[in-house]
């Protein structure tokens, strides 16, 4: 008897359902609070090929909900740590690791190679980008999100006349409307529940077993353990807001459109340093490699709120981290504090500098 025997004997699932899973592939975008539990069960049920894309590093504040990591993983890339965990646990799955941020330049290459995309990202720019890419490529998308005590799950772009994320949220939110998880908080069990529901929806789509949440959004409240569903229909006006070609998608700045954060490249930054520009490294103090340049401030993301007054006299603020994820969040925070300053995040962080 093999490790899938309890699934195979399930009426209606059987050997055919198991073979479909083993022949299928899933790309998990974001190995965080939603991605970790989803990965645990996608691997356990036997999806044959799983890709993980995440350019972020494990932080101490992640550990209450991102259950694949421990204190020994702090500062390490999440995609690499997650894949290493599973490679020791299961030998019958092919793991593909992408320790980078999903962006307009790599979305087509990453997403096109998989049967289904599971979006466990925690920011609006990535959600809109993943959605738009899946629409252009005709890929089914399992969506999940959490906010304080509530979670949402849906299946987009699956079957005929299927709704997508823009039908649920047609307008990209303004920076002032975007909730900050570090301020609002979350109990670690909630993303576990939502992540498991996302894995369940992925399994249903891949095998045809059960009825996926297509054209429906499931809402779950952790305070009263109640859930309800809302019907969702495709909206012609929403589709007009999304890019119609890859050229149009690649020309969009999703971070600027959603969060009001401008991203710049290292090429734009080099040679620009002067006394009026604060060049801020928001990585932790022990992260490598170090960078020495004019106007450099080392203010880790973990203490930024306490040290932001040091930047009050700078006319322009440029932020970077290891991959570009934390610096985007830091820029959004500083924009709310210094709305009149020019604040930008360096795209790709140190990882991009090493490649250039």
Secondary structure by P-SEA (a helix, b strand, c coil): ccccccccccccccaaaaaaaaabbbbbccccaaaaaaaaaaaaacccbbbbbbcccccccccccccccccccccccaaaaaaaaaaaccccbbbbbbccccccccaaaaaaaccbbbbccccaaaaaaaaaaaaaabbbbbbbbccccbbbbbcccccccccccccccccccccccccccccccccaaaaaaaaaaaaaaaaaaacccccccccbbbbbbccccccbbbbbbbbaaaaaaccccaaaaaacccccccccbbbbcccccccccccccccccccccccccccccccccccccccccccccccccccbbbbbcccaaaaaaaaaaaaaaccccbbbbccccaaaaaac
